[in-house]
Amino acid sequence: MLENTETPRSSHLRTAPFQDDWVATIAETIGCEASLAPFQLPGAAVYQFTVEGEGGRPSALVTLWPSLRRVDAIGSGAAVVFTRVASVQLVDGVEMVFRRETGEYLVVAKGGRIVVRS
């Protein structure tokens, strides 16, 4: 009989406001680093990060527009513009869930998986 010697991995779940001062934390949730996008809004910052997929290749591009409460997620076969974001749930090392107050959500997971429920 084989014995499971692995320690169960516990994910740390946090809820964060969708604001400029949380952008770095949001990206770091799935091992990414956010930077200013090559385009900006007058008087407001826009951020981007690339999510790596298999073999370290880019799998998704995420653009965060905190001042507009908007997230753009572009991946293989999907381009999502998600507006009216109220908060973000962060599951360390797994995914980030951008939520609207009305219950709809956008998931961006490690590896570049994108899921929308609306």
Rosetta silent file (secondary structure, phi, psi, omega in degrees, C-alpha in Angstrom):
SEQUENCE: MLENTETPRSSHLRTAPFQDDWVATIAETIGCEASLAPFQLPGAAVYQFTVEGEGGRPSALVTLWPSLRRVDAIGSGAAVVFTRVASVQLVDGVEMVFRRETGEYLVVAKGGRIVVRS
SCORE:     score description
SCORE:     0.000 S_00000001
   1 L     0.000  128.546  178.448    0.000    0.000    0.000 S_00000001
   2 L   -82.314  142.052  179.784    1.392    3.399   -1.007 S_00000001
   3 L  -106.673  135.410  177.828    1.352    6.136    1.548 S_00000001
   4 L   -81.490  111.703 -177.981    0.615    9.743    0.599 S_00000001
   5 L  -101.237    0.583  179.608    3.491   11.729    2.071 S_00000001
   6 L   -75.770  143.038  175.406    2.564   15.032    0.482 S_00000001
   7 L   -82.318  131.519  179.038    1.383   17.815    2.741 S_00000001
   8 L   -58.361  135.607 -179.633   -2.035   19.089    1.685 S_00000001
   9 L   -87.851  125.685  176.861   -1.715   22.442   -0.017 S_00000001
  10 L  -106.421  131.096  178.503   -3.906   25.118    1.442 S_00000001
  11 L   -89.618  141.253  178.148   -4.737   28.119   -0.679 S_00000001
  12 L   -93.061  120.662 -178.460   -4.939   31.472    0.939 S_00000001
  13 E  -104.765  127.826  177.125   -8.176   33.264   -0.032 S_00000001
  14 E  -134.334  152.216  171.571   -8.423   37.050    0.233 S_00000001
  15 E  -112.554  131.950 -175.896  -10.888   39.624   -0.999 S_00000001
  16 E  -128.105  152.554  172.718   -9.407   42.873   -2.247 S_00000001
  17 E   -73.652  153.308  177.795  -10.791   46.117   -3.585 S_00000001
  18 L   -90.456   82.823 -175.568  -10.219   46.698   -7.303 S_00000001
  19 L  -135.864  159.708 -178.964   -7.950   49.709   -6.851 S_00000001
  20 H   -52.628  -41.978 -175.706   -4.574   50.904   -8.111 S_00000001
  21 H   -72.686   -3.712  176.750   -2.787   50.137   -4.844 S_00000001
  22 H  -107.203   -2.814 -174.644   -3.816   46.449   -5.124 S_00000001
  23 H   -57.885  -47.041 -179.365   -2.699   45.860   -8.729 S_00000001
  24 H   -60.482  -42.865  179.534    0.700   44.354   -7.818 S_00000001
  25 H   -64.590  -41.030  179.051   -0.925   42.000   -5.297 S_00000001
  26 H   -59.105  -49.862 -178.879   -3.594   40.953   -7.802 S_00000001
  27 H   -64.903  -40.989 -178.459   -0.969   40.009  -10.426 S_00000001
  28 H   -64.099  -21.218 -179.672    1.307   38.285   -7.902 S_00000001
  29 L   -52.838  -38.361  179.669   -1.570   35.972   -6.931 S_00000001
  30 L  -116.422   28.620  172.950   -0.793   33.797   -9.972 S_00000001
  31 L    77.212   27.036 -179.951    2.916   34.589  -10.250 S_00000001
  32 L  -110.308  166.421  176.837    2.720   37.562  -12.601 S_00000001
  33 L  -126.754  119.076 -179.198    4.169   41.044  -12.469 S_00000001
  34 L   -84.080  147.331  174.025    2.012   43.983  -13.500 S_00000001
  35 E  -140.669  168.701  177.370    3.414   47.064  -15.178 S_00000001
  36 E   -64.308  139.053  177.634    1.958   50.191  -16.695 S_00000001
  37 L   -70.516  157.627  179.409    0.340   49.541  -20.066 S_00000001
  38 L   -69.667   -2.819  175.987    1.885   51.248  -23.115 S_00000001
  39 L  -129.270  152.548 -178.662   -1.289   53.375  -23.243 S_00000001
  40 L  -138.131  163.004  172.903   -2.892   55.340  -20.418 S_00000001
  41 E   -93.141  151.357  174.924   -6.081   57.194  -19.614 S_00000001
  42 L   -61.041  117.286  176.882   -5.944   60.918  -18.905 S_00000001
  43 L    76.963    8.809 -179.232   -5.362   61.157  -15.163 S_00000001
  44 E  -148.140  142.799 -178.022   -5.644   57.403  -14.506 S_00000001
  45 L   -86.621  150.048  173.677   -3.289   54.435  -14.796 S_00000001
  46 L  -125.981  136.334 -174.675   -3.834   51.285  -16.859 S_00000001
  47 E  -121.564  154.427  176.368   -1.873   48.107  -16.037 S_00000001
  48 E  -140.571  154.058  168.603   -1.033   44.905  -17.897 S_00000001
  49 E  -153.078  154.361  179.469    0.500   41.523  -17.238 S_00000001
  50 E  -106.326  133.407  177.531    1.031   38.353  -19.211 S_00000001
  51 E   -96.663  126.651  179.438    0.036   34.970  -17.788 S_00000001
  52 E   -80.342  143.474  175.636    2.391   32.144  -18.729 S_00000001
  53 L  -109.933 -147.513 -179.876    1.053   28.863  -20.018 S_00000001
  54 H   -60.515  139.197  176.421    2.770   25.591  -20.901 S_00000001
  55 H    65.371   18.216  179.058    6.498   25.802  -21.434 S_00000001
  56 H    75.759    7.564  179.115    6.598   29.400  -20.199 S_00000001
  57 L   -78.827  147.439  177.594    4.870   30.675  -23.344 S_00000001
  58 E   -59.971  133.753 -177.658    2.421   33.577  -23.006 S_00000001
  59 E  -116.991  -30.855 -179.977   -1.106   32.246  -22.587 S_00000001
  60 E  -151.590  149.002  174.034   -3.184   35.314  -21.702 S_00000001
  61 E  -115.334  125.525 -178.825   -2.846   39.083  -21.596 S_00000001
  62 E  -115.845  129.701  177.095   -4.703   40.844  -18.788 S_00000001
  63 E  -117.588  126.196 -178.731   -5.320   44.595  -18.769 S_00000001
  64 E  -108.107  127.715  178.652   -6.561   46.239  -15.573 S_00000001
  65 E  -120.931   73.412 -175.132   -8.390   49.568  -15.682 S_00000001
  66 H   -56.238  -38.008 -177.835   -9.165   50.266  -11.981 S_00000001
  67 H   -66.585  -26.447  177.830  -10.500   53.785  -12.617 S_00000001
  68 H   -97.624   -3.301 -175.280  -13.047   52.363  -15.095 S_00000001
  69 L    56.395   46.104 -173.856  -13.684   49.219  -12.974 S_00000001
  70 E  -130.573  144.237  174.361  -12.792   47.181  -16.078 S_00000001
  71 E  -130.163  131.371  172.166  -10.679   44.095  -16.831 S_00000001
  72 E  -109.513  131.768  177.894   -9.739   42.885  -20.316 S_00000001
  73 E  -129.843  118.899 -178.920   -8.562   39.272  -20.614 S_00000001
  74 E  -118.115  120.847  179.466   -7.318   37.963  -23.950 S_00000001
  75 E  -136.079 -170.665  179.662   -6.431   34.298  -24.270 S_00000001
  76 L   -63.835  110.498  176.985   -6.495   31.491  -26.748 S_00000001
  77 L    79.493    6.456 -179.583   -9.873   31.730  -28.451 S_00000001
  78 E  -146.161  139.503  171.692  -11.350   34.303  -26.058 S_00000001
  79 E  -133.867  117.388 -174.687  -11.346   38.053  -25.609 S_00000001
  80 E  -119.839  130.824  169.746  -13.311   39.312  -22.611 S_00000001
  81 E  -113.635  113.699 -173.423  -14.066   42.878  -21.586 S_00000001
  82 E  -115.571  117.459 -174.827  -15.499   42.725  -18.074 S_00000001
  83 L  -111.696  173.436  178.986  -16.903   45.953  -16.602 S_00000001
  84 L    59.693   37.286  179.087  -18.431   47.139  -13.317 S_00000001
  85 E   -70.477  128.213 -178.730  -15.903   45.179  -11.240 S_00000001
  86 E  -102.298  -35.469 -178.286  -16.597   45.720   -7.533 S_00000001
  87 E  -156.644  171.516  179.790  -14.021   43.442   -5.875 S_00000001
  88 E  -132.834  129.316  171.753  -11.450   40.737   -6.500 S_00000001
  89 E   -97.488  130.474 -177.493  -11.099   37.395   -4.734 S_00000001
  90 E  -114.017  122.191  175.403   -7.509   36.166   -4.723 S_00000001
  91 E  -111.369  101.963 -172.864   -6.655   32.490   -4.323 S_00000001
  92 L   -50.664  127.380  177.158   -2.876   32.456   -3.937 S_00000001
  93 L    75.709    1.254 -174.766   -1.118   30.443   -6.614 S_00000001
  94 L  -123.483  -62.120 -173.598   -4.405   29.445   -8.254 S_00000001
  95 E  -165.035  166.760  170.468   -6.649   32.225   -9.598 S_00000001
  96 E  -124.918  140.151 -176.682   -8.167   35.663   -9.280 S_00000001
  97 E  -122.351  110.701  178.103  -11.926   36.200   -9.463 S_00000001
  98 E   -87.873  121.738 -172.986  -13.155   39.646  -10.528 S_00000001
  99 E  -116.228  140.609  169.172  -16.694   40.096   -9.190 S_00000001
 100 E   -91.422  157.261  177.011  -19.547   42.410   -9.974 S_00000001
 101 L   -62.796  -24.535 -177.278  -21.972   43.355   -7.190 S_00000001
 102 L   -85.056    0.558  174.106  -24.695   41.576   -9.182 S_00000001
 103 L   105.965  -21.792  178.368  -22.937   38.195   -8.926 S_00000001
 104 L   -67.933  153.813  179.644  -21.318   37.787  -12.347 S_00000001
 105 E  -149.528  159.060  174.986  -17.613   37.066  -12.341 S_00000001
 106 E  -121.186  126.906  177.210  -14.481   36.691  -14.459 S_00000001
 107 E  -107.540  131.452  169.006  -11.843   34.131  -13.473 S_00000001
 108 E  -120.835  116.200 -174.485   -8.237   34.395  -14.624 S_00000001
 109 E  -107.030  159.884  173.731   -6.328   31.318  -13.482 S_00000001
 110 L   -55.481  138.477 -176.314   -2.679   30.369  -13.403 S_00000001
 111 L    93.076   -9.721  174.150   -1.767   28.977  -16.808 S_00000001
 112 L    94.553    9.018  177.214   -4.033   31.478  -18.560 S_00000001
 113 L   -67.822  134.945 -179.658   -7.436   29.844  -18.259 S_00000001
 114 E  -123.261  129.228 -179.712  -10.250   32.421  -18.579 S_00000001
 115 E  -133.843  135.414  176.042  -13.823   31.769  -17.385 S_00000001
 116 E  -121.454  135.003  171.679  -16.806   34.133  -17.396 S_00000001
 117 E  -124.267  114.620  178.720  -20.072   33.588  -15.576 S_00000001
 118 L  -139.569    0.000    0.000  -22.743   36.131  -16.354 S_00000001
